[in-house]
């Protein structure tokens, strides 16, 4: 069963936002190990990105799972009739 357009967009959003958040977490770990100054430059945004990105990823993942379940139930119901 191929995914429809909305499901593909949500799956891509889950993967991209989640991946960027994980990369930001790794960057914060490396920055802390290198004693970087987290008050200047892009560091404040990098440090805050996982705090916003990971909840968005979780919500989008739940929406994706609900949409996929509804579509599969609908296809199974239509195939049974």
N, C-alpha and C positions, 0 to 999 in steps of 0.2 A: 504494500500500500504506500504509494508516494504521499508525501506531505503536501498539504495545500499551501498557498502563498503565506497566509497568516502564521501558520505553524512554522514554516521555514524562517520567517522574520523573527519570531520569538525565540526559536532555537539559536539563531545567529546572535541575537541580543544576549541570551544567556551565556553563550560561549565567549563572546567578545568582552562583555562587561566583567564577567567572572575572571577571565584570563588577565585583563588589565588590572583588576583588583589584586590578584595574586602576585603579579609582577610588581605592583606597588608595595605590597607587603615585603617582598624580597628586597626591594630597593631601600625600604626603611631599615631592615636588618643590616644591610651593607652600610648604609649611612651611619647607623648607630655604632657599628664596629669601627668605622673610619673617623669617628668623632666629628661628624659633619654638624654644621650650625643649622638647625631646623627652623630658624626664625627668618631666614633670608632666602630669596630666590624661589625656586619651584618646590622646595622641600615642604612648605606648609600644605600645598595642594596634594603632593604625593602622599603625605602622611594622612590626609583626610579622605583620600579617594576610597580606600577600603571600607571606611565607615559608612559611606553612601553606596558604593558599588555592590558590596556583598548582600545587603538587604534587597536591593533592586534585583539582583540575580536570583535570590530566593523566591521573591514574589513572581518574577517572570517564569521561573521553573515550575512553580505551582500552577500558574495559569496555563502553561504548556501542557502539563500532565492532565489537567482537567479537560482542555480542548481535545487532546488526543483520545482520552477515554470516551468523551461524548461522541466523537466521530466514529470510533470503533464500535460503540454500542449501536449507533445509528446504522452503520454498515451491516452489522450482524442482524439487526432487526429487519432490514430490507432484504437480506439474503434469505432469511427464514420464511418470508411470506411468499 
